[in-house]
Amino acid sequence: MDEDELSIVDLDNTIYDTDRLIRDLKVEIEMRVGHISSQKFWSCYEQVRLETGAVDLTRTLELCAALVRCQDHVRLVDLIWNFPNPESYVIDGAIATLRYLRGRGKVMIMTDGERLFQESKILGSGLVHEVDQYLVYPGKTKHFLSVAAENPSSVVNILDDKPSVAADARQLFGAKARIIMVAYGKYGAGLLQDGCEDADVIIGSISDLPAAHQRLVAQH
């Protein structure tokens, strides 16, 4: 490989279209349990997200168990943990990009959120086979330095869609970080409109990463 790099790659709306997954879940849930139980489930979902600051489907299912019929709860559990075709939500170009980065060094998926839900996406989609490691942490940027210390490298590539992650990474790693923001999902329009002062480059899709990375390497 040309350089010893560590790439820390976000999951949701960076390489995996979680926004589309949630939209499809809403349709499937209403079809399987009806409008009333569906509304109760999503009300619990929003309550948990407001309380914890994260999506926690295990807690959501626990809350709504007392609010919906037993058979509807069984259907919800089955659908959430066995959602069909999880590989179809891998964003176009993500696999090729991960393989490109593995040619430069070690690649890991590092994501916030509930472990079971995140693992169901990483394992079910096959993304686990395209990286060296995956890590699920609430408040993942708090673990950036320890992860980098365990995986020494000359450069740390940060691929994410959240400006707050870019800010934390720049503060922690300084010039050692190459921060590449992916303008996809709910943060995408803001990134394209307002930019991100901590990013080295903003790309419109993960498929644009190899070319953008090569330009950054050439600049240094």
N, C-alpha and C positions, 0 to 999 in steps of 0.2 A: 504494500500500500504506500501511497505517496506521503502520508503524514499520519501520525498517531493521534487520532481524534476520538473523543467521546461524544456521541450524539444522544441527547435527551429529548425524546419525542413525545409530545402530548397525544392523547387519544381522541377525546371528544371534539368533533368538528375540525380536527387537524388531519387525522388519517381515517377517522370513522365518523360517518354521518349520523350522529346521535340525534340531531334535530329531526331528521326524516324518520328515524326509528320511533321517536316519541309521537310524531304525527300518525304514523301507521298503527302504533299501539292504541291510540285514541279511537281510531276507526274499528280495529279488531275488538277492543273491549266493549264498545257499544253494541257490536254485532252479537257478541257472545253472552253478555249479561243484561243488555237492555239499557235504556237511557237513565233510569233512576239509579241503578247500581253503579253505572259508569260515572255519573255525576258525583256520587258519594266517594268513589275511589279517587277521582281527581281532586276533590276537595281535601281529602286526607293527604294526597300527594303535595298539594300546595302548602298545607299546614306544616307538614314535616320540613319542607324546603325552607319555609320562613323561620322555623324554629332552629334548624341546624345549619342553614346556609348551604345545604347540599341535597342532591337527590338521594333518598334512602328508600328503596322499594321494599326492603324487608320491614322497616318500621311502618311504611305506608300500608302494607298488607296487614300488619298486626292491628293498626288502628281501625281499618275498615272492616275487619272481621266481625266486629260487634254491630256493624251498621247495615250489612247486606245479608241476604239469605245464604245459608250454608253452601248450597250448590253453586251459587254465584261466586262465593269466595274460592271454592275449589277450582272453578274455571279461571278465575283471575290468577291464582298461584300457578296453574299450569301454563297459562299464556305468558306470564311475565318471565318465567324461568325456562320456557321452552319455545321462545318466539321463533317462528319459522325463518329459515334462510338468513341467519345472522351475517353470513359472508357477503350478502348483497349490499350491505351498508358500508363496506370498505370503499373509501373514496377512490375514484379513478386515479391511477398513477401512484397510489400509496405503496403498493408492493414494489414497484420498480424503484421508487425513491429509497425505501428501506434497504433494498439490495445495493443500491449505489452507495449509501452511507456505510454499509457493512464492508465495502471495499476500502473505506477510509479508516476503519477502526471499530470500536465497540458501539453497539446501538442498543438502547433500552427505551421501552415505553414507560413513561412515568406520568401517572394520572392521579388527580384528586377523586374523591367520591367514595361511594360504598363499595367494599371489596367484591361482594357477590355479583352485583350488577356489572361492575367494570370487568371482572374476570369472565363473566358470561359472554361479553363482547370480544374480549381478547382471545379467549380459548375457542369460542364457537365460530369465530370468523376465520381462524387459522393464522391470525397475525402473530400469535405466539411463536410460530415456526420461522418468522422472518426477522426476529430480534434475538439478541443474546440474553436479555433479561426483561422482565416487567415488574414494576413496583406500583402499588396502590397506597397512597398516603392522603389523609386529610391534611390540607395545607402543605402541599408537596414542596413548595419552594424552601420551606424550613429544613428540608433534607438535602437540598442541592449540594451543599459543601461536603457533607459526609459521604454522599454518593460519589462525588468527584474524587475525594480522598481515597476511596476504595478502588477507584478506577483511574489511575494516573494517566494524564494525557497532556499534550502540548496545547490543544484547543478543545473547547467545549462548545459544540453546536446545540443551540436551544431552538427547537421548533415548536411553536405554540400559536394560539389564536387570541390570547388574552394580554392586553397591554400591561396589566399589573404583574404578570409573570415576567415580561420583558424588563420591567423596572427592577424587580427583585434580582433577576439574573445579572443585570448590569452592575448593580450595587455589590453583589457577591463576588462576581468573577472579573469585573472590569474589562480590560481589553482582551483578556483570554477568551472571552465568549464571542462567538458569532451568533447573533440573535436574528432568527429568520421568522417573521410573523406571517401566518397564513390567513388571508382575508376571506374567511369562510364562516358560515353560521351567523349567529346573532351579533358578533363583534365585527363582522366583515365590512359592513358599510361604513362604520365609524373609522376603521383602520384606513380604508381607501380615501375617506374624506378628510380625516384629521391627521393621519399619519401616526407615527409612534417614535418619539424622540430617542428611545433606548434601542430601537431595532437597527440592525445593519441593513436590512432590506425587508420589504413587504412584498409578498407574492400573492397572486390571485388564487392559486391552487397548489396543492402539494406536488402535483406533477411538474410544476415549474422549479422545484427545488434543485435538481442537479445543475441546471444552467446557472441559476442564481449563486449556488455554492461555488461553482467554478470561477465565476466573476469575482467573488470575494477572495478566493484563494489567489487569483492573479493580482489583485490589488495589494496583497501582502507579500 
